[in-house]
């Protein structure tokens, strides 16, 4: 604008006036400045001349900052261009005006919608002089519009139904319903507009919530209720309704708003939870308080003379077997089907409840005949097969019965006694009915008392540890000890493990006992070592509960470390039962123990059904033949054969064999002759206290020489004849040959003596009372096949003798009377034959011993190889992780071997040295000389700064192998922040 135009614009506001006119001018100026709307004067080109306070506030600029500035600088460009078009039209006809909504740009860049009414003001000559803007702030109105639109969208998008009713009419007609209400109710808006909300209840008007709604409407207040409403198709839905009055600006209630929430699913869940609280989820049968209430009601009825009450506790004994074999889903199906059959059997008038794998049944007004009939019915109901997961299974059930008032006067006592009776029925084989007897309660009380005493014994250090030695059949010396826990009960005396360990397992005390045994055994070993008894190994028994603990190896390692013992000092004995419960967990536990270095023994071998596979599958060092096979090993052919098979099989797998329960010399001798490695039993030593073991180790005790595996023994001869004079004559004749002679007067006496003494040659008469010689020699061959058997008889019964000879029971048949020298010659020949056989057996034993040692060494080598392979695999994984980590490290890293050749270079280093060409396999000092000051590789760790590719780097060289098996050197390059 030119100076003339500016003066013309300013004149009306600035020129002095006479007094009246001056007052008018001052008022006009004040009106301009304090006007509630924005006012601005602009020249004809659009530059600000004046702006009042409201206009400055709209733009957040002072008047001085606006004057001289073009209006388009404070307006969005599109709106400014449009307003300039309006200005051009206004200048063409002074006095005209234009209106437009524009977006003003406030200080800081925020936008403010405004309505501008623009006028062209002319001078006295009617020519355009300047522009006048009248500016209204549109932001509050636009915000209100946005809020209303948002409210409408929110109502439409709400998940809850919304109804608005007209409070000015008595019928409270619906005037708005959002889409959510229509979705919940199934009604369209046209179906409900103008109607009262009561149509949603249909004829179901007797509801407590409706009265609460009426009271809220009468008092014009809010209310929250839950109503049964019905959809358009007639289906029920539960409506959580919130009603609130809506007042106008004067406080008068003009409308009511209702928030509708479909809580049908919640109500169903509440009903299901209420049902589940009193009913078994699996079978739907009553439980807990509901069953107890039924039982107590039956007891109350019986008190009024209605007869006896019987509580039946029916257990399905093979549910656990079904769970283990077919899975828990099949076990659950068995219980569901059994419940359905039981309900059908006892009828709806009697209460049936499920507790775990057992069912409880209440029989009111029941006599003995009624109880028997119901039990028969129950057995019949469950007798037919169940189809479970495609398999046909039969349920095995037992029933315990307790009667009111004979057995108990209250529900708790009857339930407890019925459970005791069921336990007794199962103890006696199951599949039967057992009525409660007072002795059962006595036994239970004794068990409870014993458990309490055991807890006290653990806390009060009443447990004791005894040790039974194992003797080596090769050396005769003590090879190891087995730790045996005992309980010195205050009144019952010393109890063995079998008297309280099962109770400890059932009551959760076995973990504490196992931990005590482990520490006490280690403590005793430490004491023996300090007393100079080095090298003795102790075996402790591990229960299935302990074996399943994944921390077992860590616990053992901690105990050994605490007492300063090596892993070789300890052996852990594990039963087949512990292994078979979870073979995968067993593999893990045994691997951990073997890695620790302790020995592992398979205890009670032969009692399980999968012993052969267990020996092959798991890495045992020793197998202990169960005492059940040892007690009759001398006289029972089957036990002898099984024991030989176990020894041979274990040796072929490189596993040592020990025999438990060796009580006689004959048992020891049999085991010696059949290559058993160790014996344990009262024949060598009973379980002993630690101080007695110390004395035993000091002796030192050992087996007699004649019971060692490889030996030279004196010739032994057994003479069997019922005539004393014959026996005496033979002894006189043969004494000069230096034989050890034993005599017997019958075949049975001969067998008894053979069970006690080792015999080389047997000379027997044929005709003896009770057992003829042929039968005696036949039995001797079966039990003691290594003996040489001769028949000397004056009675010849051809058939029996021929059969015995053909069977190999008789080596030679000689007749009475005999020629002395000829008889001596035959017997000498028999001994020579026996000695040849013994020498062969000795050589065989030596070969078998060597083979066993070789197999054992092979087994250890295989285990060591397996561990090495696992370690190599872990190292490879670690190496790959380290390589990948170094590869993606942003720091340049280079690896060199012992000869200084580059063996590794990561991506960052490749990028840095991309101009150096191929690096891998080349000598680092040649292809990367900048890394080595003076051109030579340092012999140790070194750090220096060098310029590489125009940048300064700190180069660090680290020799590897100080704390690991790594070799070579590692070079790292770090960018210097500032050049040195």
SELOPA-785704 format. One record per residue (C-alpha): y, z, x; residue in three letters. Coordinates in steps of 0.05 Angstrom, whole numbers, plus 5000, padded with zeros to 4 digits. Each point is the difference from the previous one (the first is absolute). Layout:
# residues N
YZXAla
...
This chain:
# residues 980
500050005000Unk
507249865023Unk
505450535007Unk
503449784938Unk
493950104958Unk
498750685031Unk
507050244986Unk
499449744929Unk
493550394991Unk
502850645030Unk
506749984966Unk
497950284932Unk
496850605034Unk
504850155057Unk
507149814979Unk
504750584982Unk
502350064928Unk
505650364964Unk
498150684973Unk
496749794934Unk
496849405029Unk
498250415062Unk
496350504956Unk
496349444966Unk
498249705068Unk
497550675026Unk
495750094938Unk
497449295006Unk
498250135073Unk
496550654983Unk
496249654945Unk
497949465048Unk
497550495051Unk
496550494953Unk
497149504950Unk
492650164983Unk
498249285015Unk
500849615064Unk
506549585004Unk
501649525056Unk
505749525015Unk
498149375039Unk
504249425023Unk
498649314975Unk
495149885058Unk
495950614984Unk
502550505053Unk
500950734979Unk
507350224990Unk
498750684966Unk
494050404976Unk
500150644960Unk
495850625015Unk
494449814952Unk
499449315032Unk
499850315069Unk
494650494978Unk
495849434971Unk
500149655068Unk
500250645043Unk
506049735039Unk
507250235005Unk
505749584973Unk
502449875070Unk
493049745020Unk
500149524940Unk
507049715004Unk
500149335034Unk
492549914991Unk
497149444958Unk
496250254939Unk
493749595018Unk
498950465060Unk
498450574951Unk
495649604953Unk
493249665001Unk
501249285020Unk
497249694936Unk
504450454957Unk
506049885045Unk
499349254994Unk
499550054924Unk
506250444998Unk
503949515043Unk
498349474949Unk
502950454945Unk
506350105043Unk
501149265005Unk
499749934924Unk
504850604991Unk
505249715047Unk
500149374959Unk
502550394938Unk
503750655015Unk
498950554950Unk
492849824990Unk
494350475019Unk
492749965022Unk
494250504997Unk
494050055046Unk
494750515023Unk
499650015076Unk
496650395055Unk
505150355044Unk
498150175072Unk
501750725016Unk
501050305068Unk
493250055033Unk
497549374964Unk
497750314934Unk
501249594937Unk
503750224938Unk
499949614935Unk
507149944969Unk
503449614944Unk
506449655021Unk
505249764950Unk
504849565041Unk
507049774979Unk
505149535030Unk
507050324998Unk
505949514999Unk
507150095026Unk
506449944959Unk
499549265005Unk
493050004973Unk
496749815065Unk
493750365025Unk
502350605042Unk
493850425013Unk
493250214971Unk
498450644964Unk
492950294997Unk
497650504949Unk
493450275029Unk
494850424961Unk
494150355035Unk
493549744969Unk
495350435041Unk
499350594950Unk
498749524942Unk
495049595041Unk
496550635022Unk
499550224928Unk
497149324981Unk
495150045057Unk
497950694978Unk
498949784929Unk
495949405023Unk
496050455047Unk
498750494943Unk
497549444956Unk
495549745056Unk
497550695015Unk
498150134928Unk
496549344997Unk
496350125065Unk
498150734987Unk
492650164999Unk
501150524946Unk
501649784930Unk
507150114975Unk
502250044927Unk
507250094975Unk
501150224928Unk
506350014958Unk
501850734987Unk
505449814949Unk
494649824949Unk
495350514970Unk
493849565012Unk
501649965075Unk
498349265003Unk
497949695067Unk
505549565027Unk
497149875070Unk
493149985033Unk
498849795071Unk
494249545022Unk
496050605026Unk
499750314931Unk
497749344971Unk
494649955053Unk
497650724987Unk
500049964925Unk
498149274990Unk
505949904951Unk
505249445008Unk
507450194994Unk
500449654932Unk
494450454975Unk
503750655014Unk
507549884994Unk
502950414944Unk
493750434991Unk
499250745010Unk
495650215058Unk
495250374955Unk
496249354988Unk
496850105069Unk
496050604973Unk
497049614942Unk
497050554956Unk
498850485057Unk
505950444983Unk
496950695010Unk
501950075073Unk
503650595032Unk
504649535037Unk
502949704936Unk
502850674979Unk
503350075068Unk
503249314990Unk
502750194932Unk
503050645027Unk
503449615057Unk
503049514950Unk
502450554955Unk
503350375057Unk
502349365034Unk
496750225065Unk
494949735050Unk
492450074994Unk
493849825041Unk
493549924961Unk
493249665005Unk
498049614938Unk
494049604978Unk
502949304986Unk
496649364978Unk
501049305025Unk
500949404956Unk
492449875004Unk
498650724978Unk
497550275067Unk
502250695020Unk
504750145058Unk
502850675021Unk
507649995003Unk
504050485042Unk
506749944963Unk
506850255026Unk
505649994947Unk
507350095020Unk
506449944957Unk
505449525023Unk
507250244985Unk
506349574999Unk
506550165036Unk
501750514945Unk
493350355006Unk
497249744935Unk
492749805001Unk
499749254987Unk
493049835025Unk
493450295023Unk
496249735060Unk
492550085006Unk
496149925065Unk
492749814985Unk
494750125054Unk
492849784988Unk
495950605025Unk
493349784971Unk
496749955068Unk
502750685019Unk
497450324935Unk
493149695012Unk
499950275071Unk
501850694973Unk
494449964950Unk
495149775055Unk
502350565046Unk
499150504945Unk
493049734987Unk
498350005074Unk
502350715007Unk
494350224955Unk
495049435009Unk
496249705059Unk
503049345020Unk
493449685018Unk
495950194938Unk
505250224948Unk
496350664991Unk
504050654990Unk
501250425061Unk
503650635023Unk
503550404946Unk
497449564944Unk
492750115019Unk
501150745014Unk
503350084932Unk
493949684967Unk
495350475037Unk
504250624984Unk
500149794926Unk
492449945001Unk
499550705031Unk
504750274946Unk
495849684946Unk
493750305031Unk
503250694998Unk
500649924925Unk
492449934994Unk
499349255010Unk
494650075052Unk
499549885075Unk
504449545041Unk
496949585056Unk
503849675057Unk
496249425031Unk
502049755068Unk
496849325010Unk
500549695069Unk
498449295019Unk
496650125067Unk
500249305029Unk
507449814988Unk
501450105074Unk
494349535017Unk
502949474953Unk
506850095031Unk
497249915070Unk
495549414983Unk
503949614947Unk
507150285008Unk
504350494962Unk
501549494945Unk
492549994983Unk
499950765002Unk
505850044952Unk
496549504954Unk
493850445001Unk
504250614979Unk
503549604944Unk
493549734972Unk
496750695005Unk
505850324962Unk
499349494945Unk
492550134994Unk
501050755000Unk
505149964944Unk
495249584960Unk
494450495014Unk
503450664982Unk
504349734943Unk
507550084987Unk
499450724976Unk
498550255071Unk
504950015058Unk
498249615063Unk
504450055062Unk
499649695070Unk
501250385065Unk
498849565061Unk
492849764999Unk
498150504947Unk
500750054925Unk
501150644959Unk
497450054929Unk
501350564950Unk
494650154949Unk
502350484945Unk
495250394956Unk
494149785043Unk
493250315005Unk
494749875054Unk
496949444960Unk
506949674990Unk
501550045074Unk
493349705020Unk
500849444949Unk
507049835025Unk
497750005073Unk
494249534982Unk
505049554965Unk
504650005061Unk
494349825047Unk
498049454952Unk
507149734995Unk
500649955076Unk
492849785011Unk
500849264992Unk
502849585057Unk
507449885012Unk
502649325022Unk
504950115056Unk
503249425037Unk
494049564983Unk
494950535022Unk
495450404956Unk
500550745015Unk
497050634968Unk
503950644995Unk
496750635027Unk
502850604963Unk
499050764998Unk
502550504949Unk
502250725010Unk
500750454938Unk
503950644989Unk
499750384934Unk
505050434962Unk
499650604993Unk
493850105043Unk
502949725066Unk
507550084990Unk
505250204950Unk
505649535020Unk
500949265014Unk
501350065075Unk
493650405011Unk
495749524959Unk
502749405038Unk
498750325067Unk
492950214981Unk
498349324972Unk
502349695066Unk
495550495038Unk
494149814956Unk
501349265014Unk
500150145075Unk
493250354995Unk
497249424960Unk
502149525055Unk
497250465054Unk
493249964965Unk
499949245002Unk
504449824941Unk
498349654935Unk
498950654963Unk
503450534956Unk
501650675032Unk
502550614961Unk
504450495036Unk
496850615031Unk
503650625027Unk
496849895069Unk
504149365007Unk
506450384995Unk
497550505051Unk
498449445049Unk
506949694989Unk
503450675012Unk
496050085064Unk
502349315022Unk
507250164984Unk
499450665039Unk
496749645058Unk
505649485002Unk
505350565001Unk
496250355055Unk
499549355039Unk
507649914996Unk
500850705026Unk
494849875055Unk
504049405025Unk
506450405000Unk
496750625029Unk
496249655055Unk
493150194972Unk
496949345019Unk
495849955063Unk
497849425043Unk
492949995026Unk
497349495049Unk
492949715004Unk
498149645065Unk
497049305003Unk
494949915057Unk
499349365040Unk
492749775000Unk
500949655067Unk
503050575040Unk
498250604956Unk
507150275007Unk
505150144945Unk
503549344984Unk
505050234947Unk
501450514945Unk
500849944925Unk
505350454969Unk
497550324936Unk
504950384956Unk
497750664970Unk
503450494952Unk
499150745011Unk
500650214927Unk
501750744991Unk
494350124950Unk
495549395003Unk
499450005076Unk
500149385043Unk
500049364959Unk
498149335028Unk
504249384988Unk
495649754943Unk
501750644962Unk
507549894997Unk
501949305026Unk
498549664932Unk
504550534967Unk
505449875052Unk
499749254985Unk
500650124925Unk
505850495007Unk
504149615051Unk
498950495057Unk
495949535044Unk
506249735035Unk
502050705024Unk
492950165022Unk
499349345037Unk
506650125037Unk
497850715018Unk
493249765027Unk
503349455042Unk
505050485033Unk
495050565010Unk
494949535032Unk
505449745048Unk
502250715014Unk
492850215018Unk
499149385044Unk
506450185037Unk
497350715012Unk
493349735026Unk
503549535048Unk
504450565026Unk
493550405012Unk
497249425041Unk
495549694945Unk
502649295009Unk
497349374968Unk
497250304936Unk
501249564938Unk
500850304930Unk
498649634935Unk
503550214935Unk
498249774930Unk
505049594961Unk
499750034924Unk
501249394957Unk
506850294980Unk
502150075073Unk
497349315017Unk
504249674946Unk
506350315030Unk
503649445038Unk
503250545044Unk
493250245026Unk
500649655068Unk
507050285009Unk
497750704982Unk
494249965050Unk
504649735054Unk
505050564988Unk
494650545005Unk
497249705065Unk
507049975030Unk
501650714979Unk
494050285038Unk
500349525058Unk
493449654985Unk
497849285011Unk
497549584942Unk
493049985032Unk
499350754987Unk
499549904925Unk
495249654953Unk
500949934925Unk
493950004954Unk
500749584937Unk
495049924943Unk
498049364966Unk
503150254935Unk
506950035033Unk
499349285025Unk
497749694935Unk
505750264957Unk
504949495029Unk
497349545055Unk
506849705015Unk
503150685010Unk
493950205041Unk
501149405046Unk
507250225010Unk
498450735014Unk
494349855048Unk
504249495037Unk
505550525008Unk
495150525025Unk
496749525049Unk
506849795026Unk
501550735012Unk
493650055041Unk
496050534962Unk
492649894987Unk
497749874929Unk
493250234973Unk
496549774936Unk
497250654971Unk
494050084953Unk
497749295014Unk
494649734955Unk
502250374937Unk
504449424974Unk
497849344970Unk
503849565049Unk
498650335067Unk
498049355035Unk
506449644982Unk
504250615019Unk
497150025070Unk
501849275010Unk
506850024967Unk
503150615031Unk
500950185075Unk
496050645006Unk
498150335066Unk
494550444973Unk
495450024939Unk
496950664976Unk
493449944963Unk
500250454940Unk
495650635003Unk
496349764938Unk
496349505044Unk
498750495056Unk
496750594964Unk
493449624989Unk
500649495055Unk
493650245034Unk
495649994938Unk
503349484954Unk
498649285019Unk
505949734961Unk
505050485031Unk
497349835069Unk
500649254987Unk
507150064972Unk
502350425059Unk
497149505050Unk
503449444963Unk
506850355000Unk
499550155075Unk
498049295017Unk
505249684956Unk
505750445026Unk
498049885072Unk
500049254989Unk
507250074976Unk
501950435060Unk
500650644960Unk
497150675022Unk
495550404953Unk
499750754987Unk
495050364955Unk
502350594957Unk
495650584979Unk
495150005058Unk
496350664991Unk
493449915039Unk
497749755067Unk
495649484966Unk
506149704966Unk
503749995066Unk
494049685035Unk
499449464947Unk
507449845007Unk
499450005076Unk
494349514999Unk
503849544953Unk
506349955041Unk
504650464960Unk
506150185042Unk
502150694975Unk
497050564958Unk
503550554960Unk
496650594967Unk
497450705006Unk
494549775048Unk
505349945054Unk
505550474975Unk
502850264934Unk
507449984982Unk
503650495045Unk
506750345005Unk
504949745053Unk
498750585049Unk
492549884994Unk
501049265014Unk
503850205062Unk
494050415024Unk
495249434982Unk
504149515041Unk
499850485058Unk
492350045001Unk
499549404995Unk
494649904947Unk
495749375000Unk
493849714968Unk
493250105034Unk
498149445047Unk
494149784958Unk
504749844942Unk
504349525039Unk
499549264984Unk
497249755067Unk
494950465034Unk
493050095030Unk
495750484960Unk
493350355012Unk
493949684968Unk
498550334932Unk
493449974963Unk
498350224929Unk
492850184983Unk
498350024926Unk
493250254977Unk
497750504947Unk
494650285047Unk
503050525048Unk
494449935052Unk
501349255005Unk
507450125011Unk
498550535053Unk
495149545037Unk
505149445001Unk
505450465027Unk
495450245057Unk
498149285017Unk
507149725000Unk
503850595031Unk
498649745070Unk
504149374984Unk
506450414994Unk
501449814927Unk
504450424954Unk
494950104945Unk
501450184927Unk
494550134949Unk
499449984924Unk
494150144953Unk
501849514944Unk
503849374988Unk
505850374966Unk
500650495058Unk
500249405046Unk
505849684961Unk
503850675000Unk
499250055075Unk
502349285010Unk
506350174961Unk
501550545052Unk
497549715066Unk
500149335033Unk
492949765014Unk
497649415041Unk
492549954982Unk
496250254939Unk
492450135000Unk
497550144930Unk
493450134965Unk
498349574939Unk
496550484953Unk
504950574984Unk
501450394936Unk
506149804960Unk
501749375039Unk
495149555038Unk
501749785070Unk
501449284981Unk
505350224949Unk
503150495049Unk
500649475054Unk
502649504950Unk
505650494981Unk
501450155073Unk
500949265013Unk
505149944944Unk
504050605022Unk
499049975075Unk
498249285018Unk
501050125075Unk
493850465004Unk
493349745026Unk
494650204949Unk
492550105017Unk
494550194952Unk
494350445028Unk
494650134948Unk
492650094990Unk
500649774928Unk
500749264988Unk
502649764933Unk
500749275018Unk
504849754947Unk
505550515009Unk
499649965076Unk
500049244999Unk
506149994955Unk
503750495045Unk
498449595062Unk
502249354966Unk
506550334978Unk
501550225071Unk
499450734983Unk
494450105052Unk
500549785072Unk
492750165016Unk
494050284964Unk
495550475041Unk
493750364977Unk
497450705008Unk
496650255041Unk
504449715056Unk
499049885074Unk
505250425036Unk
502249505052Unk
499949424952Unk
504350404950Unk
504850205055Unk
500649285020Unk
501649764930Unk
505350544991Unk
503049835069Unk
500349274979Unk
503550214936Unk
505350385040Unk
501049425047Unk
501149554939Unk
504950504972Unk
503850055065Unk
500549245004Unk
502750024928Unk
504750575019Unk
502449625061Unk
501349404957Unk
503750444950Unk
504050325057Unk
501949315025Unk
501549804928Unk
504450624992Unk
503749845064Unk
501149284976Unk
502150244932Unk
504750515031Unk
503049465043Unk
500549534940Unk
503350564960Unk
505050135055Unk
501349265006Unk
500949934924Unk
504650605001Unk
504049705057Unk
500349334962Unk
502450364938Unk
505550355040Unk
501949355033Unk
500449664932Unk
504450564974Unk
504449965062Unk
500449254993Unk
501950074927Unk
505550495019Unk
502549545055Unk
500149414952Unk
504050414951Unk
504850205055Unk
500749275022Unk
501449804929Unk
505350544993Unk
503049805067Unk
500349274978Unk
503550204936Unk
505050435039Unk
501149435049Unk
501349504944Unk
504950494968Unk
503550115066Unk
500449255013Unk
502849864931Unk
505050575008Unk
502349745067Unk
500249284974Unk
505050174946Unk
504050495041Unk
507249745007Unk
500050255072Unk
497349495051Unk
493450265028Unk
495549695055Unk
493150255021Unk
497149875069Unk
493050115028Unk
498450355066Unk
501349355039Unk
507049914970Unk
497849434954Unk
503349964932Unk
494850194948Unk
504550124939Unk
506949804978Unk
502950164932Unk
504349564955Unk
506650315023Unk
498249875073Unk
497949294985Unk
506749874967Unk
503850305058Unk
496249615053Unk
499049364960Unk
502949585057Unk
495150295051Unk
494249574975Unk
492850254995Unk
499550745019Unk
493150254979Unk
495149985058Unk
505349915053Unk
502250505053Unk
505950384972Unk
503950055065Unk
499849245007Unk
501849774930Unk
504750584984Unk
503150205068Unk
506150334966Unk
495450564977Unk
498350225070Unk
505650185049Unk
498549745069Unk
494549554971Unk
494550525007Unk
496450404946Unk
501350755002Unk
494150455013Unk
502150524948Unk
504850094942Unk
506749675013Unk
506449844962Unk
505749535018Unk
505349564967Unk
499949245005Unk
503649414969Unk
495549564957Unk
502449404961Unk
507250245006Unk
498750714976Unk
499250665035Unk
493150334990Unk
497050665022Unk
493049835026Unk
494850575000Unk
493149925032Unk
494750514978Unk
493150035035Unk
494650124947Unk
493850435004Unk
503050685015Unk
497550294933Unk
495149464978Unk
495049495025Unk
505349454998Unk
501649615062Unk
505849575025Unk
507450094986Unk
504749934941Unk
507149725007Unk
505450124948Unk
507049694998Unk
505850364964Unk
506749664989Unk
505750385035Unk
505850164954Unk
504949945058Unk
499349645065Unk
499350485059Unk
